[in-house]
Amino acid sequence: MLTVNLMPWRARRKRQHWQQGGRLCGAVVLLIILALQSGYWQQQLNHQRANLLSSGADAQQHLALLHERTLAAQQRLSQLLQVEQRRRLQQQDLSRWMNFIQLLSAEIPQDIWLDGLKKRQQSITLSGFSRSVTALHQLRDRLHQKQEILSVKPGALRREPSADVSFSMQLSLGNGEPGHE
């Protein structure tokens, strides 16, 4: 009879079981580590998303504030442009008046003194004194020749005690001239 020793076979089988168990435990530990790592990464992603959402809300609030400031600045700019346009129109009107006054002063004979100038919408009324009626006719004729003045209408004449003649004269103005609205 032959004797068979089963011990090495059992030891080998036992070792294989331990190795399989070790591999299985290693795989389980590895799976646990991977699951924990995945959970950690997911937590980090969630944290980053929360930060992005928070910073996105902050950015939206900041953007809304900037938008309001931009609208206010545009409104202020519009107001300033309107003020500048009015100032420019006033400057042009003042320039036209200066030119008109220079034209008028160049045409007034030496024997005439103005003591009043009243502006209405499309007319100007001159009043003053003259040493002679001839000088008034000369003034009327000179002003009538200017293309800026459409018509010249003599007003009241009155002889003063000082021998001067007080007068009034109405000038109708053309387009683009002072007084044209």
C-alpha positions as CSV (number, residue, x, y, z in Angstrom):
1,M,0.0,0.0,0.0
2,L,1.1,3.2,-0.8
3,T,0.9,6.1,1.6
4,V,-0.2,9.5,0.3
5,N,0.6,12.6,2.0
6,L,-2.4,15.0,1.6
7,M,-0.8,17.7,3.7
8,P,1.1,19.6,0.9
9,W,-2.0,19.6,-1.2
10,R,-4.1,21.0,1.7
11,A,-1.4,23.6,2.4
12,R,-1.3,24.6,-1.2
13,R,-5.1,24.9,-1.3
14,K,-5.1,26.8,1.9
15,R,-2.5,29.2,0.5
16,Q,-4.6,29.6,-2.7
17,H,-7.6,30.4,-0.5
18,W,-5.6,32.9,1.4
19,Q,-4.3,34.5,-1.8
20,Q,-7.8,34.6,-3.2
21,G,-9.1,36.1,0.0
22,G,-6.2,38.6,0.0
23,R,-7.0,39.5,-3.5
24,L,-10.7,39.8,-2.7
25,C,-9.9,41.9,0.4
26,G,-7.5,44.0,-1.7
27,A,-10.2,44.5,-4.4
28,V,-12.8,45.4,-1.7
29,V,-10.4,47.9,-0.1
30,L,-9.5,49.2,-3.6
31,L,-13.3,49.6,-4.3
32,I,-13.8,51.3,-1.0
33,I,-10.9,53.7,-1.7
34,L,-12.2,54.4,-5.2
35,A,-15.7,55.0,-3.8
36,L,-14.3,57.4,-1.1
37,Q,-12.2,59.1,-3.7
38,S,-15.1,59.5,-6.0
39,G,-17.2,60.9,-3.2
40,Y,-14.4,63.3,-2.3
41,W,-14.2,64.4,-5.9
42,Q,-18.0,64.8,-6.1
43,Q,-17.9,66.8,-2.9
44,Q,-15.2,69.0,-4.4
45,L,-17.2,69.5,-7.6
46,N,-20.3,70.3,-5.6
47,H,-18.3,72.8,-3.6
48,Q,-16.9,74.4,-6.8
49,R,-20.4,74.5,-8.3
50,A,-21.8,76.2,-5.2
51,N,-18.9,78.7,-5.4
52,L,-19.6,79.3,-9.1
53,L,-23.3,79.8,-8.4
54,S,-22.5,82.2,-5.6
55,S,-19.9,84.1,-7.6
56,G,-22.3,84.1,-10.5
57,A,-25.0,85.7,-8.4
58,D,-22.5,88.2,-7.1
59,A,-21.4,88.9,-10.7
60,Q,-25.0,89.4,-11.7
61,Q,-25.6,91.9,-8.9
62,H,-22.4,93.7,-9.9
63,L,-23.4,93.6,-13.5
64,A,-26.9,95.0,-12.6
65,L,-25.2,97.8,-10.6
66,L,-22.9,98.6,-13.5
67,H,-25.9,98.6,-15.9
68,E,-27.7,101.1,-13.6
69,R,-24.6,103.3,-13.5
70,T,-24.2,103.1,-17.2
71,L,-27.8,104.1,-17.7
72,A,-27.4,107.0,-15.2
73,A,-24.2,108.1,-17.0
74,Q,-26.0,107.9,-20.4
75,Q,-28.8,110.0,-19.0
76,R,-26.4,112.5,-17.6
77,L,-24.5,112.6,-20.9
78,S,-27.8,113.2,-22.7
79,Q,-28.6,116.1,-20.4
80,L,-25.1,117.6,-20.8
81,L,-25.5,117.3,-24.6
82,Q,-28.8,119.1,-24.4
83,V,-27.3,121.8,-22.3
84,E,-24.4,122.1,-24.7
85,Q,-26.7,122.3,-27.6
86,R,-28.7,125.1,-26.0
87,R,-25.5,126.9,-25.1
88,R,-24.3,126.5,-28.7
89,L,-27.6,127.9,-30.0
90,Q,-27.5,130.8,-27.6
91,Q,-23.9,131.4,-28.7
92,Q,-25.0,131.4,-32.3
93,D,-27.9,133.7,-31.5
94,L,-25.6,136.0,-29.6
95,S,-23.2,136.0,-32.5
96,R,-26.0,136.9,-34.9
97,W,-27.1,139.7,-32.6
98,M,-23.5,141.0,-32.4
99,N,-23.4,141.1,-36.2
100,F,-26.8,142.7,-36.4
101,I,-25.8,145.4,-33.8
102,Q,-22.6,146.1,-35.8
103,L,-24.6,146.3,-39.0
104,L,-27.0,148.7,-37.3
105,S,-24.3,150.9,-35.7
106,A,-22.5,151.2,-39.1
107,E,-25.7,152.5,-40.7
108,I,-26.8,155.0,-38.1
109,P,-25.9,158.6,-39.2
110,Q,-24.0,160.8,-36.7
111,D,-27.0,163.0,-36.1
112,I,-29.0,160.1,-34.6
113,W,-28.9,158.7,-31.0
114,L,-30.6,155.5,-30.0
115,D,-32.1,155.2,-26.5
116,G,-34.1,152.0,-27.0
117,L,-34.1,148.8,-28.8
118,K,-37.0,146.3,-28.2
119,K,-37.0,142.9,-29.6
120,R,-40.1,141.0,-30.5
121,Q,-40.5,137.7,-32.3
122,Q,-39.7,138.9,-35.8
123,S,-39.2,142.6,-35.4
124,I,-37.2,145.2,-33.6
125,T,-38.4,148.6,-32.5
126,L,-35.8,151.3,-32.4
127,S,-36.3,154.6,-30.5
128,G,-34.1,157.6,-30.1
129,F,-33.4,161.2,-31.0
130,S,-32.3,162.9,-34.2
131,R,-31.3,166.5,-35.0
132,S,-33.1,166.3,-38.3
133,V,-35.8,164.4,-40.1
134,T,-33.5,164.1,-43.1
135,A,-31.1,161.9,-41.0
136,L,-34.1,159.7,-40.1
137,H,-35.0,159.3,-43.8
138,Q,-31.3,158.5,-44.5
139,L,-31.3,155.8,-41.8
140,R,-34.6,154.3,-43.1
141,D,-33.2,154.1,-46.6
142,R,-29.9,152.5,-45.5
143,L,-31.7,149.9,-43.4
144,H,-34.1,149.1,-46.1
145,Q,-31.2,148.2,-48.4
146,K,-30.0,145.5,-46.1
147,Q,-31.2,142.0,-47.0
148,E,-31.4,141.0,-43.3
149,I,-34.1,143.5,-42.8
150,L,-37.3,142.8,-44.7
151,S,-39.1,146.1,-44.1
152,V,-38.6,149.4,-42.2
153,K,-41.7,151.1,-40.9
154,P,-41.4,154.6,-39.4
155,G,-43.2,155.1,-36.2
156,A,-44.2,158.3,-34.2
157,L,-42.2,161.5,-34.7
158,R,-42.3,164.2,-32.1
159,R,-40.4,167.5,-31.8
160,E,-38.8,167.9,-28.4
161,P,-38.3,171.3,-26.6
162,S,-34.5,170.9,-27.2
163,A,-35.2,171.1,-30.9
164,D,-34.4,167.4,-31.4
165,V,-36.9,165.0,-32.9
166,S,-37.8,161.8,-31.0
167,F,-38.7,158.9,-33.2
168,S,-39.5,155.2,-33.3
169,M,-39.0,152.8,-36.1
170,Q,-40.0,149.1,-36.6
171,L,-37.7,146.7,-38.4
172,S,-39.1,143.3,-39.7
173,L,-36.3,140.7,-39.8
174,G,-35.7,137.9,-42.2
175,N,-35.0,134.2,-41.6
176,G,-31.8,133.3,-39.7
177,E,-31.5,136.7,-38.2
178,P,-31.8,137.7,-34.5
179,G,-35.4,137.4,-33.3
180,H,-36.3,134.6,-35.8
181,E,-37.8,131.8,-33.7
